Amino acid sequence: MGSPTITTEPELPLAERLAQFVPAQGSFEYQHDGAGKTHNWHRHSLNETLFVLQGGMEVFWLDGDTVQRRTCGAGTRIALPADTVHGSTAGSDGCTYIIAPENGVTAVTTFLPIEEHPTE
């Protein structure tokens, strides 16, 4: 289990940005979450990269026994190592983003039971 790497990238035309995520074989997801939508604590079986296209989100993850939080706006790339316990909440304007699993293969997502949610 690791922590995400979060970077801000320069603006590109949409077609160029999408081309960065097209795998040799497989797919990526184009996701939109309405304002305040929360994806509660979960983990993925593969490395995943998220890229915020519009709006923003707060990403939260477990770093050892500590909950970390980061607000991410348009132009932010979030690289999530496999098995990172994390979640996100869309900002007040919602969030449109790409989810690109490693090698274009669909990851297995496991949501934590509520009694296992980390506390702050």
C-alpha positions in Angstrom: 0.0 0.0 0.0 1.3 3.4 -0.9 0.3 7.1 -1.1 -0.8 8.8 -4.3 1.5 11.1 -6.3 -0.4 14.3 -7.1 0.9 16.7 -9.8 -0.5 19.7 -11.7 0.0 19.7 -15.4 -0.3 22.4 -18.1 -3.6 22.7 -20.1 -3.8 20.8 -23.3 -6.5 20.4 -26.0 -8.9 17.6 -24.9 -8.0 15.3 -27.8 -4.3 15.5 -26.8 -5.1 15.0 -23.1 -7.3 11.9 -23.8 -4.6 10.5 -26.0 -2.2 10.3 -23.0 -4.6 7.8 -21.4 -5.4 5.5 -24.3 -3.7 2.1 -23.6 -2.3 -0.2 -26.3 -5.2 -2.4 -25.5 -8.2 -1.8 -23.2 -9.9 1.3 -22.0 -10.2 4.2 -19.6 -13.3 5.7 -17.9 -14.7 9.2 -18.4 -16.5 10.0 -15.1 -18.6 12.9 -13.9 -19.6 13.3 -10.3 -22.2 15.9 -9.2 -21.5 18.4 -6.5 -20.7 16.6 -3.2 -20.7 13.1 -4.6 -18.5 10.9 -2.3 -16.9 7.7 -3.3 -16.3 6.2 0.2 -13.2 4.3 1.4 -12.1 1.7 -1.1 -9.0 0.2 -2.8 -8.2 -1.1 -6.3 -6.3 -4.2 -7.4 -4.2 -2.2 -9.9 -2.4 1.1 -10.2 -4.8 3.8 -11.4 -4.3 7.3 -12.7 -7.0 9.9 -12.3 -6.9 13.2 -14.2 -9.3 16.1 -13.4 -10.6 17.7 -16.5 -13.2 20.1 -15.0 -14.3 21.1 -11.5 -12.5 19.6 -8.6 -12.5 17.0 -5.9 -11.0 16.3 -2.5 -9.0 13.1 -2.5 -8.5 11.4 0.8 -6.3 8.4 1.6 -4.8 6.4 4.5 -1.1 7.0 5.0 -0.2 4.5 7.7 -2.6 5.3 10.4 -3.2 8.9 9.3 -5.9 10.2 7.0 -4.4 12.6 4.4 -6.6 15.0 2.3 -5.8 17.1 -0.8 -8.0 19.3 -2.9 -7.4 18.7 -6.6 -8.7 21.0 -9.4 -8.6 20.9 -13.2 -5.2 19.9 -14.5 -4.4 17.6 -11.6 -3.0 14.1 -12.2 -3.4 11.6 -9.3 -1.4 8.4 -9.5 -2.8 5.8 -7.1 -0.7 2.7 -6.3 -2.6 -0.5 -6.2 -4.2 -1.3 -2.8 -4.1 2.4 -1.6 -7.1 2.9 0.7 -8.7 6.1 -0.5 -11.9 7.9 -1.5 -13.0 11.3 -3.0 -15.7 13.9 -2.8 -16.6 16.1 -5.7 -16.4 19.9 -5.2 -19.2 22.4 -5.3 -19.1 22.5 -9.1 -18.9 18.8 -9.5 -15.9 17.0 -11.1 -15.3 15.5 -14.5 -12.3 13.3 -14.7 -10.5 10.3 -16.3 -9.8 7.1 -14.5 -7.1 5.1 -16.3 -6.3 1.7 -14.8 -2.9 0.2 -15.4 -2.6 -1.3 -18.9 -6.3 -0.5 -19.7 -7.4 -3.5 -17.6 -10.5 -3.1 -15.4 -9.4 -3.1 -11.7 -11.2 -5.0 -9.0 -12.6 -2.4 -6.6 -13.2 -3.3 -2.9 -15.2 -1.0 -0.7 -14.4 -1.1 3.0 -17.2 -2.0 5.3 -18.3 1.1 7.3 -16.9 -0.4 10.5 -13.4 -0.4 8.8 -13.5 3.2 7.6 -10.5 5.2 9.0 -11.3 7.9 11.5 -9.6 11.3 11.8 
